[in-house]
């Protein structure tokens, strides 16, 4: 059996036409090659690109990426970096946010302009379409900046390499939420929708009910779920309290801690407790392999 194809997440920064007939110019190309089995970055490449018409680039950028004439005036033209762009894209699975309608079109235009055939993908993962279908609009809209803010991943920088790395992290977070929901059918999509208020002994907090179990798992630093979500210990309020219970390995105390932090139906609480207890003693690969049995 052949090895799965590597995935390349890529992104372009371009000029923005402000009148009819004006074209897009590529200003920056960034990409990361990702192992499809482990979702880890294997290599990266990023370069600024000097457009054929430097006057199309603003002297002072009004966009948050900060790419100005001064920044790109000494950058290589696209023809000089075309070999590297081709090598990193060709015969791989292409991934990115809204790449089918924008980035792929710009790549083909850039290669056509220098008289070369463009790289070809063996598959396509456009996270805009995938998340619109599977994740919906629970974050508000499908913009990368909105999705990143929803998961607390920081602000989108609108620079190619930063954006593709953020794209991968957003997909990991969305996949975790969808995994939990599919493993607990009916628990997270109906029973938890009745009240938007989460109450603890010390305070009442307004929270999106659909993300409550996700938040429980975020708070469980020191577990495999912690690794999956790429969170840092102490990032979430109340984290230390639950972390002590997990470290002690006391099932009853863990259940009480979850109850205190996140009131939930008894069956839901028991399943989350089971997941977090079992996650402590299982390697990441085993948790992923046996995830459905853990949550039954």
Secondary structure, 3 states (H helix, E strand, C coil): CCCCCCEEEEEEEECCCCCCCCCCCEEEEEEEEECCCCCCEEEEEEEECCCCCHHHCCCCCCCCCCCCHHHHCCCCCHHHHHHHHHHHHCCCEEEECCHHHHHHHHHHHHHHHCCCCCCCCCEEEEHHHHHHHHCCCCCCCCCHHHHHHHCCCCCCCCCHHHHHHHHHHHHHHHHHHHHHHHHCCCCCCCHHHCCCEEECCCCEEECCHHHHHHHHHHHCCCCHHHHHHCCCCCCCCCHHHHHHHHHHCCHHHHHHHHHHHCCCCHHHHHHHHHHHHHHHCCCHHHHHHCHHHHCC
